[in-house]
Amino acid sequence: MMQIAKDRIKLELLIHDLKVPLAVIETGVKALLDRKGSYGPLTKRQVRVLERALRNAKITRTLVNDALELGRSAQGVMAKNDCTLAEFVEQSFVEIFDLLDHPMAERIRGCAGLQGLQQTLSEKEIHLDIEDGLWMQTLCLDEDKVRQILRNLLNNALKFRREKVELKVEKDAGQLLIALTDDGEGIPATFHQKIFDCYFQLDSQDEQCVRGHGLGLAGVMVLVEDMGGMMSLRSDSEQGTTFLVKLPC
């Protein structure tokens, strides 16, 4: 058992050490794109290559952060803090669209209030169902883990939707209830348990999603359970899919 613990520490240190070179790569590529006056003009093909490199550096940074958070979760480390629902919902959408559609990410950052965000997201057929009174309510949660859960579920819904996604968030009896629904092909009942296994993935035809962005459903389940919550799904063939998460807050 001691050797396993040492191996885990070594792995987490290695993962942590990846953050520095990734930051250097990301900063350097951004400098080339943003400061053409200092580094010289770029052709359109060069810009496309650099943008692709920057996008993949951001994806890798997200994966590194997710892996570190999952390791802390496995050790029972919770970092609860007071935050509003608005803070982690907006940030989750920013992180998703920063990889899919950077101009949309900037628009989300500039949204004024819940109605502004709802209107902006509706352009992408993403429907946000949250009561005004809950939007700015202060909650005590491990914000990083909740944001990871939400971001991974959003990425999954965007990957498999046909047209639209709905995110509904409620609070009831000291629990935060998150329901994320897509109108995709759905998941046959025979796969309802297997879908949470590591490395299992149903095929998707959507070319606009980000492949490999985050922990996947197995990682989400681990985070939810480590936080004392529950996760389930409602789905069947051709019926779309709803993932339900209940978290104590």
C-alpha atoms as one frame of an Amber mdcrd trajectory, in Angstrom:
protein
   0.000   0.000   0.000   2.885   2.362   0.804   4.371   1.772  -2.678   0.999
   2.515  -4.297   0.787   5.795  -2.363   4.321   6.738  -3.435   3.538   5.920
  -7.067   0.416   8.084  -6.902   2.406  11.005  -5.485   5.011  10.627  -8.238
   2.297  10.596 -10.891   0.590  13.674  -9.455   3.909  15.532  -9.244   4.553
  14.670 -12.892   1.094  15.911 -13.864   1.626  19.089 -11.845   4.999  19.695
 -13.502   3.290  19.668 -16.902   1.556  22.943 -16.038   4.707  25.075 -16.405
   5.748  24.036 -19.950   2.113  24.197 -21.043   1.855  27.759 -19.742   5.047
  28.692 -21.609   3.698  27.203 -24.857   0.321  28.897 -24.463   1.873  32.288
 -23.636   4.316  32.083 -26.541   1.663  31.190 -29.121  -0.664  33.928 -27.841
   2.188  36.437 -28.105   2.781  35.492 -31.742  -0.920  35.895 -32.523  -1.544
  39.082 -30.536   1.697  41.022 -31.059   2.319  40.843 -34.783   3.971  44.260
 -34.618   6.739  42.836 -32.435   7.208  39.480 -34.159   6.317  40.282 -37.747
   3.274  39.575 -39.930   1.764  36.100 -40.262   0.125  34.443 -43.243  -3.430
  33.087 -42.926  -2.100  29.526 -42.947   0.346  30.345 -40.160  -2.437  31.911
 -38.095  -4.595  28.800 -38.515  -1.728  26.546 -37.400  -1.006  28.719 -34.356
  -4.683  28.897 -33.411  -4.921  25.110 -33.591  -1.797  24.794 -31.426  -3.229
  27.248 -28.889  -6.560  25.429 -28.804  -4.856  22.096 -28.120  -2.604  23.639
 -25.452  -5.743  24.855 -23.680  -7.323  21.411 -23.959  -4.198  19.827 -22.467
  -4.152  22.382 -19.638  -7.774  21.513 -18.878  -6.955  17.797 -18.809  -4.023
  18.394 -16.455  -6.177  20.449 -14.080  -8.924  17.821 -14.212  -6.466  15.031
 -13.410  -5.076  16.956 -10.431  -8.569  17.688  -9.120  -9.547  14.038  -9.492
  -6.459  13.048  -7.483  -7.358  15.494  -4.703 -10.927  14.194  -4.768  -9.724
  10.591  -4.339  -7.784  11.699  -1.250 -10.899  13.301   0.214  -9.645  16.856
  -0.248 -12.530  19.318  -0.526 -11.982  23.056  -0.880 -15.386  24.545  -0.202
 -15.918  28.243  -0.670 -18.775  30.693  -0.957 -19.678  31.362  -4.578 -22.722
  32.304  -6.601 -24.370  30.051  -9.126 -23.711  32.754 -11.719 -19.944  32.495
 -11.202 -19.440  28.816 -11.906 -22.158  28.471 -14.571 -20.805  31.392 -16.619
 -17.222  30.177 -16.221 -18.172  26.662 -17.335 -19.654  28.022 -20.562 -16.635
  30.272 -21.112 -14.275  27.293 -20.767 -16.342  25.251 -23.235 -16.631  27.956
 -25.885 -13.056  29.131 -25.464 -12.210  25.902 -27.314 -15.201  25.765 -29.677
 -15.905  29.380 -30.573 -13.650  32.031 -29.019 -15.807  35.046 -30.065 -18.792
  33.387 -28.347 -16.681  32.879 -25.202 -15.925  36.611 -25.165 -19.613  37.420
 -25.603 -20.493  35.164 -22.663 -17.885  36.953 -20.545 -19.598  40.242 -21.356
 -23.159  39.100 -20.601 -25.047  41.271 -18.139 -27.067  39.056 -15.829 -29.044
  35.883 -16.311 -31.297  37.137 -19.096 -28.328  38.322 -21.132 -26.659  34.931
 -20.824 -29.884  33.101 -21.688 -30.337  35.176 -24.829 -26.732  34.710 -25.952
 -26.762  30.939 -25.380 -30.107  30.553 -27.166 -28.316  31.518 -30.402 -26.466
  28.198 -30.039 -29.690  26.341 -29.132 -28.586  26.061 -25.506 -31.478  26.746
 -23.157 -30.753  27.805 -19.585 -33.534  27.192 -17.040 -32.635  28.883 -13.736
 -34.811  31.051 -11.514 -33.762  34.682 -11.070 -33.698  34.312  -7.281 -31.213
  31.438  -7.437 -28.869  32.989  -9.991 -27.053  35.303  -7.562 -27.615  33.209
  -4.435 -24.480  32.383  -2.460 -23.737  28.662  -2.175 -21.069  26.818  -0.190
 -19.493  24.297  -2.567 -16.192  23.031  -3.892 -16.428  25.371  -6.857 -13.603
  23.798  -8.886 -15.147  20.333  -8.717 -18.673  21.564  -9.488 -17.369  23.504
 -12.478 -15.547  20.396 -13.727 -18.707  18.329 -13.365 -20.801  20.893 -15.219
 -18.226  21.471 -17.955 -17.802  17.768 -18.660 -21.560  17.179 -18.792 -21.995
  20.191 -21.082 -19.275  18.936 -23.385 -20.937  15.525 -23.507 -24.359  17.044
 -24.288 -22.955  19.256 -27.044 -21.169  16.255 -28.517 -24.286  14.116 -28.857
 -27.105  16.598 -29.424 -28.995  16.843 -32.684 -30.034  20.459 -32.282 -30.432
  21.639 -28.708 -29.277  21.299 -25.115 -31.091  22.321 -21.942 -29.446  23.041
 -18.599 -31.757  23.255 -15.592 -30.450  24.117 -12.130 -32.539  24.133  -8.945
 -31.988  24.103  -5.206 -34.112  21.980  -2.912 -33.740  20.882   0.715 -30.055
  21.771   0.893 -29.198  20.121  -2.408 -28.150  21.597  -5.727 -29.962  19.808
  -8.559 -28.427  19.889 -12.043 -30.231  18.379 -15.032 -28.551  18.450 -18.437
 -30.594  17.266 -21.415 -29.697  16.756 -25.060 -31.970  15.736 -27.939 -29.546
  13.210 -29.396 -30.069   9.554 -30.248 -30.200   8.577 -26.608 -28.589   5.702
 -24.747 -30.199   2.253 -24.823 -31.058   0.890 -21.375 -28.484  -1.890 -21.759
 -25.702   0.721 -21.754 -26.878   2.753 -18.736 -24.295   1.267 -16.380 -21.532
   0.777 -18.926 -21.648   4.437 -19.969 -19.902   5.339 -16.689 -17.013   2.913
 -17.264 -13.576   4.316 -18.033 -12.767   4.588 -21.758 -16.316   3.636 -22.876
 -17.772   6.021 -25.447 -20.669   5.928 -27.853 -19.942   7.221 -31.349 -20.818
  10.786 -32.324 -21.196  12.280 -35.796 -20.894  15.884 -34.579 -17.671  17.360
 -35.914 -18.067  20.593 -33.904 -17.445  19.058 -30.484 -14.153  18.967 -28.625
 -12.798  15.420 -28.482 -11.174  14.325 -25.245 -11.961  17.563 -23.395 -12.103
  16.615 -19.731 -12.611  13.589 -17.555 -15.519  11.881 -19.269 -18.537  10.449
 -17.481 -16.503   8.019 -15.346 -14.502  10.915 -13.892 -17.657  12.971 -13.364
 -19.234  10.111 -11.427 -16.164   9.879  -9.172 -16.241  13.619  -8.422 -19.973
  13.567  -7.691 -19.704  10.589  -5.335 -16.621  11.999  -3.563 -18.635  15.169
  -2.865 -21.391  13.096  -1.272 -23.720  13.500  -4.231 -25.609  11.237  -6.615
 -25.673  10.980 -10.410 -28.150   9.189 -12.641 -29.477   9.310 -16.177 -32.759
   9.095 -18.031 -32.489   7.931 -21.616 -33.497   5.429 -24.246 -32.989   4.969
 -27.983 -34.183   8.004 -29.958 -35.336   9.703 -26.731 -32.413  11.995 -25.978
 -30.516  11.882 -22.685 -30.802  13.653 -19.343 -28.023  13.455 -16.757 -29.162
  14.269 -13.216 -26.742  15.378 -10.507 -27.594  16.037  -6.856 -24.956  17.744
  -4.721 -25.160  18.785  -1.053 -24.630  22.494  -0.551
